[in-house]
Amino acid sequence: MATAEALARRSRRRARRKLLIEAAVVLGLTAVGAVIVYFVYRHSIGSPWKVAGTDIQDISRAEGIQTEISAAFDPSNPRVLFAASNESLEPEIRVYSSTNGGKTWSGGTGPAFNPNTCAWGDPSVAIARDGRQYVAFTEKSICIQGPDLTPYLVVASRPGPRGKWTVRRVARPAVKFGFDDKPAIAVGADGRAYVAWSRLLGRAYQTTVLSSSADGGRSWSPPKVVDGKLVQPQLVTLAAGAGHTVYIAGVDAHGLWIGRSTDEGRRFVVRNAAPLPGNHAAACIVFGKFVLPQQAVRCLGPDPTLSVGKGRVFLTYGVDGSDQTHAAAVAVFDPTLRPLFRGPIAPGKKKADQFWPASAFDAKTGRLWACFYDTTGDPGRQHAWFVCSSSSNGRSWTTPVRVTAPSANADTLWEDARIYGYGDNGGWGGYIAVAAAGGVAHPLWIDTRDLGGNQEEVFAARLR
């Protein structure tokens, strides 16, 4: 009997030791697994590009969401910069100024044509050689939350950063329930200002038109259709060339297009600029038998930007890659729009998204700057660092640099920018900006961090 009890106790002790050993093994394996997960999935997230931005600052410092950024420098004084953005809470756009080369910025509410209406947004800015500042944007015909079905184009101008605004509605509706959408503005060396935008000319026919002003924005010419063969053109971009030359580009159902006028925008010769895989232009603003003035919130992605350099015209844009990623690309032309090159901007070796590109040409250095969000360093492609690269010819690019250390959340940028269905009113558009002059690039971008309760802020920095 005693022997049986002893054997039973021995068996129980062995079972307890075995259980303890098994528990220790499980805990050990769990700890090892946790360490592996920690180092592989947490510590592998980090951009490989160095931080090069200086004078990094929040220039909007406002509640709500600020998106859709446009920026320009004064060609007669590169220390003067002017920018504008959308605003989700207030009934105006926001404008920003710097008079010391981007070291500090001031900001506030922008101009309005009708104090009883609300700005829809889509701002675009430019500065003339005499320092006159222009901002084009759309206002809602009725001040209600969400998008408007009949917004109209407004252009405001002032003689300088502290001048009084002259505000004009460029044109009355072309048809009943007509609308204006997504403008772009540029100023020629002779001081003539050009504004291009999408305009409803029939129940289901909207197209790109252009108007100009030779008196500082006090009056505008009747809008003229750029090219009647374009199909659902949108996301227009403008750049002034030498003399009376004007360049224009955008997206339509066939891809990217580009045009040139040598007579102050009276007539344009338009050609295909580049294919656009995954192009949604044919349908993104179509609702049944109608079209909607919502390009910036329904047709996101391509963000074409024109820049004119010495003997070159550059068109940067976003495109869907063959590996189901977003990529930044450039098409290069001579002044007559003869194609010279087309390819990626600063391509990386690992699978990553590069989205919402913007570009600007620095006449002093002869370099084109391109800035965009880049997820290189995050296998999940959720962390998006704002980076910039430069090129002298559009073919070879410098290694990208981060403008700032923190990343933005890619999902937040896309989801807060776009509208999915007819009843959705939560989209605020999404594009960023860069201005370049005197050997300094001035990128402006959207930061998605919660900064003292402010949701999405406009940041600015300097790069050399």
C-alpha positions, 0 to 999 in steps of 0.5 A: 500500500505504501509503495502504491502511494509513493508511486502515485505521489512520484507520478503526481510530482512528475506530472507537475514538473512536466506541466511546469516545463511545458508552461515555461516552454510556452511562455518562452516561445510566446516571449520569443514570438513577441520579440519577433513581432516587435522588431519585425512589425514595429521597428521595421516601420521607418522611412529610409530617407533623411530629414532635410526640412528647416523652418518646419511650422504649422501655418494654419493653426485652425480648428477643423480640416484644412486641405487643397493647398496652393502656393506661389512665390513673388517672381520679383521678390522670392522672399514673398510667398502666398498660399491658400487652402480649403477650410471645413468649418468657416465659410471662407477659404484660408490664405497665408503669407510670408515676407521673409522667405518662408521663415515665418507665416501669417494666416487668416480667412480669405476673400469672399465675393458674397458674404451671404454664401460660403466658399466651396474651396478648390483654391489656386494662387499666383503672383504677377511680376508686379507683386499682385497676388491672385487666388481663384476659388469656387463659392457655393450658391447656397451656404449649406453643409456639404457640396453644392450643385451650382458653385461659381468661380471667383477670382480675388486679387490684391496689390500685395500681402497687405493690400485690399482685395478686389473680388470678381465673379468671372462669369454668370452660369452658361445654362440653368443650374450651371456650375463652375468647378476646380479652377487653376490660375497663372500670370504671364510675364506681361501681367495678364492673368489666366484662369481655367476651370471646368464649366457646365455648358449643357445638362450633361456636358461640362468642359474646360474653359479659359478666361483672362484679365489684363487689368489686374483682375478687375474684369475678365474675358468671356470664357472660351472652350479650350478644346471641344474634343476633350471628354469629361476634362477635369483637374486642369493645371496652367502655366505661363510661358514666354511672350503670349504663350500659355500652357494648359493640361489636365485629365479626360476620359482618354488620359492626360492631355496637354495644350499650348496657346501662343495668342494669349489663350484664344486658341489652343493646340491640344495633344495627348500627354500620357496614358493614365492606367486606372483612369476614372475621368469618364465616370467619377463626376457622372451621376445618371444623366447629369455631371456633378461639380465635385472633381476634387472630391470624386476624381482624386489621384492624378493631381497634374501640375505644369511647370515651365523651365528653360527649354522644357515643359514639365507635367507631373502627375499621379498614376496607378502602378502595375503592382497596384500601388500609386506612383508619381510620374513626369512627362517632359516636352519641349516648348512646342510640346514635342514629347521628350521623356516620360517616366517615374519620379525618384522610383524606389526599390521596394513596393510603396505608394507615392501619391498626390504629387506637386511640382515647381521649377526653380529658375535660378538653379534650373531644377524641377522640384517634386513633392509627394507622400511616400510610404517607403519604409512601411510594408503596410503602406499606412505611414506616409512621409512627405518627401521631395526630390529634384531633377535638372531634366526630369529623367534623373532624380536626387534621392528623396528627402523627408521634409519632416520626421513625422508621418501622416496617416495615408488612410486619413488623407484619402478618406477625408479627401474624397466623397463616395456616394451621392449622400456623402458630404464628408470629402474636402479634397486633397492636394498639396503644393510646392513653390521654388525660387532662389535655390529654395523649395517651399513645400506645403502639406497636410499633417494628420496628427491631432495637434491640440485638437486641430484635425488636419493642419497645413504645414510649411518648410524650407528645403535647399 
